[in-house]
């Protein structure tokens, strides 16, 4: 088998955090008297740094105001996580265990600065050789920087890297990096079908992914 690495997004791929993020965003925008639907979540904030999400919703907002709103959203999210910690999504642990046995290099890469903390608290950070968060890069998705940086740290050529994403912007970033992309429909982002090399409903179907990747 050729050298292979898999980069996992975190929110909505490894962890069941999408409901937390959506609820935190909805609470934030409700306080600003702004309507916010799950469609808005998918199109404007999912998989993106929170400041980018704020500026996508409020065109022309000042940096200082965006920072304030971003911090508010972050606190709402952290409060929810503290009260009811998220769990790994179905099939994730079994898939990671299988990949480790096959000596596939694994990384977790997220726009969220919370990712390393959440992965460690859930006891799954040791599966990953590299963990990248929003603190480690400067250009948000769909720029490929998050994935090229991760692949460089893994020391694996981009063409041998597979990205698993639940968001269109993330999938696009993976394709721009010259990597294969597996779309995960945990967020029901239909645009994943337009860009992914393979799409599956859930990692509980990880046998399908194994067959696709031939590992």
C-alpha positions in Angstrom: 0.0 0.0 0.0 1.2 3.5 -0.9 2.0 5.9 1.9 -1.4 7.3 3.0 -2.6 9.9 5.4 -6.1 10.9 6.4 -6.9 14.3 7.8 -10.1 14.5 9.7 -12.1 17.7 10.3 -13.3 17.7 13.9 -16.8 19.3 14.2 -19.3 17.1 12.5 -16.8 14.5 11.5 -15.1 13.2 14.7 -17.3 14.9 17.3 -21.1 15.5 17.5 -20.6 19.3 18.0 -22.7 20.7 15.2 -25.8 21.0 17.4 -23.7 22.9 19.9 -22.2 25.3 17.3 -25.6 25.9 15.7 -27.3 26.6 19.0 -24.5 29.0 20.1 -24.7 30.9 16.8 -28.5 31.0 16.9 -28.4 32.4 20.5 -25.9 35.0 19.4 -27.9 36.2 16.4 -31.2 36.1 18.3 -29.6 38.7 20.7 -28.8 40.8 17.7 -32.4 40.4 16.4 -31.2 38.6 13.3 -32.9 35.5 12.0 -30.5 32.5 11.7 -31.5 29.2 10.1 -29.6 25.9 9.7 -29.3 26.8 6.0 -27.5 30.0 7.1 -25.3 27.8 9.3 -24.3 25.6 6.4 -23.7 28.4 3.9 -22.1 31.1 6.1 -20.4 29.7 9.2 -20.0 25.9 9.1 -16.3 24.9 9.0 -15.1 28.5 9.2 -13.4 30.5 11.9 -16.0 32.3 14.1 -14.8 35.8 13.1 -15.4 34.8 9.4 -18.8 33.6 10.3 -19.6 36.9 12.0 -18.4 38.9 9.0 -20.4 36.7 6.6 -23.6 37.5 8.6 -22.8 41.2 9.1 -21.3 42.7 6.0 -19.2 45.8 6.7 -19.0 45.1 10.5 -16.0 46.6 12.2 -13.2 44.3 13.4 -13.7 45.3 17.0 -17.4 44.5 16.9 -16.8 41.2 15.1 -14.3 40.3 17.8 -16.9 41.0 20.5 -19.6 38.9 18.8 -17.1 36.1 18.1 -16.1 36.0 21.8 -19.8 35.9 22.7 -20.4 32.9 20.4 -17.4 31.2 21.8 -18.6 31.6 25.4 -22.1 30.2 24.5 -20.4 27.2 22.9 -18.1 26.6 25.9 -21.0 26.8 28.4 -23.0 24.2 26.4 -20.0 21.9 26.2 -19.3 22.2 29.9 -22.9 21.3 30.8 -23.1 18.4 28.3 -19.8 17.3 26.8 -20.1 16.1 23.1 -19.3 12.5 22.1 -17.5 11.0 19.2 -19.8 10.4 16.3 -21.0 6.8 15.6 -18.3 4.7 14.0 -15.4 7.1 14.7 -13.6 5.1 17.3 -13.9 1.8 15.3 -12.6 3.5 12.2 -9.6 5.2 14.0 -8.7 1.8 15.6 -8.8 0.1 12.2 -6.6 2.8 10.5 -4.1 2.7 13.3 -3.7 -1.1 12.8 -3.1 -0.4 9.1 -0.4 2.2 10.0 -2.2 5.0 8.2 -1.0 8.4 9.3 -3.8 10.3 11.0 -4.3 14.0 11.7 -7.1 16.2 13.0 -7.5 19.7 11.5 -10.1 22.2 12.5 -10.8 25.9 12.1 -12.0 25.8 15.8 -9.5 26.7 18.4 -11.4 24.4 20.8 -10.5 21.2 18.9 -7.3 20.1 20.7 -9.0 20.6 24.1 -12.1 18.6 23.1 -10.2 15.8 21.6 -8.0 15.4 24.6 -10.9 15.6 27.1 -12.6 12.8 25.1 -9.5 10.6 25.2 -9.0 10.3 21.4 -6.2 12.8 20.8 -3.6 10.0 20.9 -4.9 8.6 17.7 -3.5 11.6 15.8 0.1 12.3 14.9 -0.8 15.9 14.2 -3.6 18.1 15.6 -4.1 21.5 13.9 -6.5 24.2 15.2 -7.5 27.7 14.2 -4.6 29.0 16.3 -2.1 27.4 13.9 -3.0 29.0 10.5 -4.0 32.4 9.1 -6.0 31.7 6.0 -9.6 30.3 6.5 -11.2 27.7 4.4 -11.7 27.4 1.4 -8.0 28.4 1.3 -6.1 25.1 1.5 -3.6 26.3 4.1 -5.1 24.3 6.9 -4.6 21.0 5.0 -1.3 21.8 3.3 0.2 22.7 6.7 -1.2 19.5 8.3 0.2 17.4 5.4 3.6 19.1 5.7 3.7 18.2 9.4 2.8 14.6 8.6 5.5 14.6 5.9 3.1 13.0 3.3 2.8 14.2 -0.3 -0.5 16.0 -0.9 -1.6 13.5 -3.6 -1.4 10.7 -0.9 -3.6 12.6 1.6 -7.4 12.1 2.1 -9.5 14.8 3.7 -12.7 13.9 5.5 -15.1 16.9 5.7 -18.7 17.6 6.5 -18.7 21.1 5.0 -18.5 22.4 1.5 -15.8 25.0 2.3 -13.7 22.4 3.9 -14.1 20.0 1.0 -13.2 22.8 -1.4 -10.0 23.5 0.6 -9.0 19.9 0.4 -9.5 19.8 -3.4 -7.5 23.0 -3.8 -4.7 21.3 -1.9 -4.6 18.5 -4.5 -6.0 16.0 -2.0 -8.8 13.5 -2.3 -11.9 14.4 -0.3 -14.5 12.2 1.4 -17.7 14.1 2.1 -19.6 13.2 5.3 -23.3 14.0 5.3 -23.6 14.5 9.1 -24.5 18.2 8.5 -26.6 17.4 5.4 -24.6 19.7 3.2 -25.8 18.7 -0.2 -23.1 20.7 -1.9 -20.6 18.0 -0.8 -21.9 15.9 -3.7 -20.6 18.4 -6.2 -17.0 18.3 -5.1 -16.2 15.2 -3.1 -14.5 12.1 -4.5 -16.7 9.9 -2.3 -19.7 10.7 0.0 -21.1 8.7 2.9 -23.9 9.3 5.4 -21.9 8.4 8.5 -18.6 6.9 9.6 -20.6 4.0 11.0 -20.3 3.0 7.3 -16.6 3.2 7.5 -16.3 -0.2 5.7 -17.5 1.7 2.6 -14.6 4.2 3.1 -12.1 1.4 3.5 -13.3 -0.2 0.2 -13.1 3.2 -1.6 -9.5 3.8 -0.3 -8.5 0.2 -0.7 -6.9 -0.1 2.8 
